[in-house]
Amino acid sequence: MFLKMSHLNKTYPGNKVAVADFNLEVERGEFICFIGTSGSGKTTTMRMINRMLTQTSGEITIDGKDIAQMNPVQLRRRIGYVIQNIGLLPHMTIRDNITLVPRLLKWPEDKRNQRAKEMINLVELPESFLDRYPAELSGGQQQRIGVARALAADQDIILMDEAFSALDPVTRELLQDLVKNLQQESGKTFVFVTHDMDEALKLATRIVVMSHGETIQVATPEEILKHPANDFVEELIGRERLIQAKPSITTVGQVMLKTPVAVTGAEPMSKALKLMHDRRVDTLLVTDKDHRLTGFVDIESFSERYNPKAPIKSVANTKIFYVNENAVIRDTVSRILKYGYKNVPVVDNDQRLVGIVTRAALVDIVYDALFTDEALDNDHTDEQKAGDQQ
């Protein structure tokens, strides 16, 4: 077992129990999400893994070695850590922030510089950012650097504490996708604390539900949805997430429209505006020459900066929410209805635009699921009444 936590307890002065008899075994390469209400003990438990907090009793082992016997500084250098307020050092360049731990590990300068380039490309930011300072980057860009720094020294375990909770919905979705892909490609073990069930369902291989320091349920996202342990877990999940859409429909690709209105970024604004007029739409998706999704333009883009001959990419908004065609329809229903999008572009694994899923289509799916649930409830009530009369 790669990471093992056995009978962990954390009690503060005044006999305040933060974590009570916590047990968890984690295989290498798992993505574990701790979730619960405030004060549930999720952050306390995670912070005991890198000895930012010391357990009152119990044992934590990594590869069979008790971390209590390890030097805490050396232990933390082996574990990446990403927090909500990012924690980049403002007086250091992005290059120096990314390579902070490699420098402490005495990597040679050329190796550190190469690693900085690799990591900034990995989190999909330009290399020119390496010589900038944190204050020159947006919140979402800074958080990407936080992820890059956590991965830079090739640590086996990455801890993330409410890492995306302060970001806007679109940036948050993009970073969730990024982290999920990085975790799958790298095979690293992630332990992620969140209060957002959508986030946990999207990212986790297993979810740990906690309340008042106790473990309520440990299961895969699918198991949590199908078999919540009790009323507390059901309430945490929410009824809309418990809705399983039409049994025959499982992925976005099965319900998407395959004819999205799109234009390549090199086309002039005049042509794009005519396309919007002809197709009676107020928004166009923008792709590159290989049909990869790069952004969108809406009617406001033209009214503010219209230049007939200028390429459409000059006014395109690259901050766009999209979903993969293989995404589970349950997750997509929840996210689209939650954020109020009218429609969402759909891409394949190579980021090519393949369709669009509309809010109206998802409403139909939810309606059918709820209607079925209501009909079943009514049937059950009728059967109960009949039984009572016999």
Helices and strands as residue ranges (DSSP letters): E 3-12, E 16-26, E 31-36, H 42-49, E 57-62, E 65-66, G 67-69, H 72-77, E 79-83, H 94-98, H 100-104, H 109-122, G 127-131, G 134-136, H 139-152, E 157-161, H 169-186, E 189-194, H 197-203, E 206-211, E 214-219, H 221-226, H 231-237, H 239-242, G 252-254, E 262-264, H 269-279, E 283-287, E 293-298, H 299-305, G 312-314, E 323-324, H 329-339, E 343-347, E 353-358, H 359-389
